[in-house]
Amino acid sequence: MRFDAAAFTALVSSASLMGFVYAEEPEINSDATVIERPTFTPTALKAPFLEQFTDDWETRWKRSNAKKDDPKSDEDWAYVGEWAVEEPTVFKGIEGDKGLVVKNPAAHHAISAKFPKKIDNKGKTLVVQYEVKPQNSLVCGGAYLKLLQDNKKLHQEEFSNSSPYVIMFGPDKCGATNKVHFIFRHKNPKTGEYEEKHLKTPPVARTNKVTSLYTLIVNPDQTFEILINGESTKQGSLLEDFTPAVNPEKEIDDPKDKKPADWVDEVKIADPEATKPEDWDEEAPFEILDEEAEKPADWLEDEPTIIPDPEAEKPEDWDDEEDGDWVAPTVPNPKCADASGCGKWTRPMKKNPEYKGKWSAPMIDNPAYKGPWAPRKIANPNYFEDKTPSNFEAMGAIGFEIWTMQSDILFDNVYIGHSVEDAKKLRQETFDVKYPIEEAQEEAEKPKIEKPAEGTTVTFKEDPVTFVRQKIDYFVGLAKEDPVNAVKTVPEVAGGLVALLLTSILIIVGAIGSSSPASPAKKGKQAEGVSKEKTGEATSSSADTSKGGATKRTTRSSAE
């Protein structure tokens, strides 16, 4: 979409009413659009915890230098990732608006802030809201937060993956994983053990460079809602939409009950009275020669299927004494394409009408069948019923404990409280102001793909070469921006490219399978010569992605 000046003017007016002041020197965007940013002013809203990363942020937040507690790994390492509070360097929306920034790629980061007083939401609505801005896009890494259990033993400098948390919420993206986590830890009132409850079908995370706003609302009636950028993306129940379930089954299988030795659970058996018919020939082949087939009249028996490539030329640097006699590479014989076939003709095979295969007795209902066996049910000794899992344990701190391959992930405007309306007001003061500005900048950076104007494009009859070239250029331009849209917009080019690719693959496979034998050294030299002659010399390499540290994500077992 293009930048809408009228809409932006309206946005400016509304932002001014919210107390924003605009920067004196507006920025000129790459497409000559004037970007006027409001200046950051802290909100007047109050909440149990509200963080906008003002200049005194270090009085609340403390970095962790703890060693990672991972019994599955032999590695010995610590949270060495650096943190900073700064303005965004990509698509800035509000002048002077700073956020907490992850500074190192491929590193483990941990930082936390204690609440002024513990947050207890028993019988109340809990609202968790914060902004995430992946300035380098979110390709492989976490950007979620943890609400930590209120604990006097919590030492912020020792905050780690093993620190007990109550709720984990936020985006996570790496490989096939792309979701917004909502996990809560639930205590079994009988055993005292904790168990993580994972949302079954979480929404998809936003991974582009602009700011995204994530909101979690947990109601005292056990329902929840997840909003992204102010729009609802997931609703459900704590009692129904999490795995493992909050409450265990009332009855379980009796572990002492064993299937009787004489229990018959085979539904069908081979008929014991059936015998193989005398005329059943188990040795008859599946296929036989088709004696009725005749050689087609246009079959070219004297033509080979493969011929030397008439366009191939001996490379200039070929040395007969060193490299041996040069032999041209082979290509499919073009004469065979217009005929039924080439080379020696042989009769085709056909299915043998006498084929029956190995004989086996037919299956019949088992007269001794008793049905499927299952152990008897007994009362679950560990059964309990928690009708109010939304009464989470008291929370004493917030923490970011993440690993990421991207640097410069920015967090801002964290709200933790009990008012849906206050969270909405904060969104209107902050996210709703910056997001359209960021979107306009992102749109301005995209390459403009212009469709040929009507009446200026030549027709196929007028100039077929130019017509095809314009179609292909238009398709390639669209594909760079949106491959799916390119296929929908210019389907004739997409279909033609697919057909061309398949044809090339078949030709290459046929040439390889039927090429003349040659020594390995000679083949390699010939191939190199042809490559240099026809396509020019080129090489490519790929990075060893396994060395990037992505495998370390297995240490975040709770997030997976």
Secondary structure, DSSP 8 states (H G I E B T S, - for coil): ----HHHHHHHHHHHHHTT-EE-SS-EE-TTS-EE--EE--------SEEE---TTGGGTEEE---B---TT-----B----EEEE--SSS--SBT--EEEE--SSEEEEEEEEEEEEE--TTS-EEEEEEEEETT--SSEE--EEEEE--TT--GGG--TTS-EEEEEEEEEETTEEEEEEEEEEE-TTT--EEEEEESS------SSS-EEEEEEE-TTSEEEEEETTEEEEEEETTTSEES-SS--SEEE-TT----TT----SEEE-TT----TT--TT--SEEE-TT----TT-BTTS-SEEE-TT----TT--HHHH-S----EEE-HHHHTSS-BSS----EEE-TT---S----EEE-TT--------EEE-TT----S-TTS---EEEEEEEEEES-S-EEEEEEEEES-HHHHHHHHHHTHHHHHHHHHHHHHHHS-------TTTS--TTT-HHHHHHHHHHHHHHHHHH-HHHHHHH-HHHHHHHHHHHHHHHHHHHHHHHH-----HHHHHHHHHHHHHHHT---------GGGGSGGGGGG-TTT-
